[in-house]
Amino acid sequence: MIEKISSLLRDVEKEYGITILFAVENGSRAWGMDSKDSDYDIRFVYFRPLKDYLTICPPEEVITKAYDKDFRPCKVQGSLVDMLGFDIFKFLKLLFSSNPTTIEWLYSPIVYLGSNDISLKEYISQNFSPEKLFHHYFSLFRNNYKLYIRGGQPITYKKYLYSIRGVLNAKYVYEFGKIPPVHLKETIEELADFLSEELVRKINEVIEIKSQGVEKEIVLKIPVFDEFFNQEMERDYSSVPKRAVDRLVFDKFLQECLGVR
C-alpha cells in the first residue's frame, strides 16, 4: 500500500507542477487506533518553483485529492485514500504559531514520500508553545466530554478513544513540557506514573475492540473512563507556559526550500 500511495503522490506532483517535501499518515493509523476498515489520511507539504510565487495571483495553498478502493478519483466522503496538502508558506505559518496539526505531521511515524525529519523539527521541539498545544488537545477532550459524558449523548468506542487521546496528550504537554508522541500507546507508556493500571488496561482493551471494526457501535458508559474524565475536568490546569519562536529560523528554511541564496 505504501508503494501505491507513493505512486499516487508522484502523480499529484506532476499534475500540479509541485515538489512534495514530505507526505505522512496523520489519523487513526498513525495514532495506533485504526480498525480494519479505516481509511488512509495522507497529509503532505509541497512547494513550487520560485517563479510560480512571483505573481499577483497567488497559487493555491491547499491541494485535496481522494481515491476509492480501486484507486479511482472520488469524493472525500467514503474514500479509501484521503489526501490533503499544504503549500510550504501555509505550512510554515501554521507551524510558526505552534499549530498542533502541522506539528503532528513532523512526528508521524508513517512516511510515504520524502522525509519529515526536516531541520525545523529539532527547533520546534525546543521552542513550540506548550500553552497552544495543551489548549488544543484539552479542547478536543472537553468538547467530547460536554456532549457525550456530561450531556448524555450516545457514545461510541471511537469517540471514547478520541477523548482519551485528547486528554492524555494535554496531560503529557502539561506534565513534561514536551510534544506528545503521535502513537497513543507511547503516550500511555510515558504517562504510566499518572494513570491507574485499570485505566491503562481498559484503554488497551478498547483499542483492540476498535481494531476489529466495531468503532461506530453505540456502547454503554465505561465507568473507569468517565471517572478519569471527571477528575481531569476538575483539575487546575491554569499555569501552562507560553513560548515564542524566531521568525528568521523559519525564513531561512523557506528560502532553502525555494533555492534562494
C-alpha positions in Angstrom: 0.0 0.0 0.0 2.9 2.3 0.7 4.2 1.9 -2.8 0.7 2.6 -4.3 0.2 5.7 -2.2 3.7 6.9 -3.1 2.8 6.5 -6.8 -0.4 8.5 -6.3 1.6 11.3 -4.7 4.1 11.3 -7.6 1.1 11.7 -9.9 -0.1 14.7 -7.8 3.3 16.3 -8.2 3.1 16.0 -12.0 -0.5 17.2 -12.1 0.1 20.4 -10.1 3.8 21.1 -11.0 4.9 20.9 -7.4 7.6 19.2 -5.3 6.4 17.3 -2.2 8.7 17.9 0.7 7.2 15.0 2.6 4.0 13.0 2.9 2.8 11.2 6.0 -0.1 9.5 7.6 -1.9 11.6 10.2 -5.0 9.8 11.5 -6.0 6.7 13.3 -3.3 4.6 11.6 -0.6 6.9 12.8 -2.2 7.1 16.3 -2.3 3.3 16.6 -6.1 3.5 16.8 -7.1 2.2 13.4 -9.7 -0.5 12.6 -9.8 -3.0 9.7 -11.9 -0.5 7.6 -10.0 2.7 8.5 -9.1 4.9 5.5 -5.7 6.4 4.8 -5.3 10.0 5.9 -2.4 11.3 3.8 -1.0 14.8 4.6 1.7 16.4 2.7 3.8 19.6 2.4 4.7 20.9 -1.1 6.4 23.8 -2.7 6.6 25.3 -6.2 9.3 26.7 -8.4 10.2 30.2 -7.2 8.8 31.9 -10.3 5.4 30.5 -9.5 5.2 32.7 -6.4 6.2 35.8 -8.2 2.7 36.7 -9.4 -0.1 39.0 -8.5 -2.4 35.9 -8.4 -1.0 33.7 -5.6 -1.0 30.0 -6.3 -3.4 27.8 -4.3 -2.2 26.9 -0.8 -4.2 23.7 -0.3 -4.5 20.6 -2.6 -7.1 17.9 -1.9 -7.4 14.5 -3.6 -9.3 11.4 -2.8 -9.4 7.9 -4.2 -11.8 4.9 -3.8 -10.8 1.2 -3.1 -9.9 0.8 -6.8 -7.7 4.0 -6.6 -10.0 6.0 -8.8 -10.6 9.7 -8.0 -13.7 10.2 -5.9 -15.2 12.5 -3.3 -13.5 12.6 0.2 -16.6 11.2 1.9 -16.3 7.4 1.8 -12.9 7.4 0.1 -10.2 4.9 1.0 -7.3 7.4 0.5 -7.9 11.0 1.6 -5.1 13.4 0.7 -4.6 16.9 1.9 -1.5 19.0 1.1 -0.4 22.4 2.3 1.8 24.8 0.4 5.1 25.5 2.2 4.1 29.0 3.0 0.8 27.9 4.7 2.6 25.0 6.5 5.3 27.2 7.9 2.9 29.9 9.0 0.9 27.3 10.9 4.0 25.7 12.4 5.3 29.1 13.4 2.2 29.5 15.6 2.7 26.0 17.1 -0.3 24.6 15.2 -0.8 21.1 16.6 -1.8 19.5 13.3 1.4 20.6 11.5 3.5 19.5 14.5 1.9 16.1 14.3 2.9 15.9 10.6 6.5 16.3 11.6 6.3 13.5 14.1 4.2 11.0 12.2 5.8 7.5 12.3 4.4 6.6 8.9 6.1 8.4 6.0 5.0 7.8 2.3 7.3 10.2 0.5 10.3 12.3 1.3 11.3 12.8 4.9 9.6 14.7 7.8 12.9 14.8 9.6 13.5 18.3 8.5 15.8 20.8 10.2 12.9 22.7 11.7 11.8 19.6 13.6 14.5 19.8 16.3 14.0 23.6 16.5 10.2 23.3 17.1 10.7 20.5 19.6 12.5 23.0 21.8 10.6 26.2 21.0 6.9 25.2 20.5 4.2 26.9 22.7 3.1 24.4 25.4 0.1 26.6 26.0 -1.2 26.3 22.5 -0.6 22.6 22.3 -2.2 22.0 25.7 -5.4 24.0 24.9 -5.8 22.4 21.5 -5.8 18.8 22.9 -7.7 19.7 26.1 -10.4 21.4 24.0 -10.8 18.3 21.9 -11.4 16.3 25.1 -13.6 18.9 26.8 -15.9 19.2 23.8 -16.5 15.5 23.7 -16.9 15.4 27.5 -19.6 18.1 27.4 -21.5 16.4 24.6 -21.2 12.7 25.5 -20.2 12.3 29.1 -22.0 15.2 30.8 -24.5 15.7 28.0 -25.5 12.1 27.9 -25.4 11.8 24.1 -24.9 8.2 22.7 -21.2 7.4 22.6 -19.0 5.0 20.5 -15.7 3.4 21.1 -14.2 5.8 18.6 -15.5 8.9 20.5 -14.2 7.4 23.8 -10.7 6.9 22.3 -10.6 10.3 20.7 -11.5 11.8 24.1 -8.8 9.7 25.7 -6.2 10.8 23.2 -7.1 14.5 23.7 -6.9 14.5 27.4 -3.7 12.3 27.6 -1.9 14.5 25.0 -2.9 17.6 27.0 -1.7 15.9 30.2 1.6 15.0 28.5 2.3 18.5 27.5 1.4 19.8 31.0 3.5 17.2 32.9 6.6 17.0 30.6 6.6 20.3 28.6 7.2 18.2 25.5 5.4 17.4 22.3 3.4 14.2 22.9 4.1 11.1 20.8 1.8 10.6 17.8 1.2 7.0 18.7 -1.2 6.7 21.6 0.3 3.7 23.3 3.7 5.5 23.5 2.0 8.4 25.3 0.3 6.0 27.7 3.6 4.3 28.5 5.3 7.6 29.3 2.4 8.7 31.4 2.3 5.4 33.4 3.1 7.1 36.7 0.0 9.3 36.3 -2.5 6.6 35.2 -4.1 3.7 37.1 -3.4 0.2 35.9 -7.2 -0.3 35.5 -7.4 2.7 33.2 -4.5 1.6 31.0 -5.9 -1.9 30.8 -9.2 -0.6 29.6 -7.7 1.8 27.1 -5.8 -1.1 25.5 -8.9 -3.2 25.5 -11.0 -0.6 23.7 -8.2 -0.1 21.1 -8.3 -3.8 20.4 -12.1 -3.8 20.2 -12.0 -0.8 17.8 -9.4 -2.6 15.6 -12.0 -5.3 14.9 -14.2 -2.8 13.1 -16.8 -2.0 15.8 -15.7 1.6 16.3 -19.1 3.1 15.5 -21.3 0.9 17.6 -23.1 2.7 20.4 -21.7 1.5 23.7 -22.7 1.6 27.4 -20.8 4.0 29.6 -17.3 2.9 30.6 -17.1 3.9 34.3 -13.3 3.9 34.5 -13.1 6.4 31.6 -15.9 8.6 32.9 -14.3 8.8 36.4 -11.0 9.7 34.9 -12.6 12.4 32.7 -14.4 13.9 35.6 -11.2 14.1 37.6 -9.4 15.8 34.7 -12.2 18.3 34.2 -11.8 19.3 37.9 -8.1 19.7 37.8 -6.5 23.1 37.8 -4.5 23.4 34.5 -4.1 27.2 34.6 -0.3 27.5 34.6 0.8 26.3 31.1 3.8 28.2 29.9 4.0 30.2 26.7 6.9 30.3 24.3 7.8 32.3 21.2 9.7 31.2 18.1 12.2 33.1 15.9 10.7 34.1 12.5 14.2 34.2 11.0 14.7 30.5 11.5 11.5 29.8 9.5 12.5 32.3 6.8 15.9 30.6 6.4 14.2 27.2 6.0 11.7 28.6 3.5 14.5 30.2 1.4 16.5 27.0 1.4 13.5 25.1 0.1 12.9 27.6 -2.7 16.6 27.8 -3.7 17.1 31.4 -2.6 20.7 32.3 -2.0 
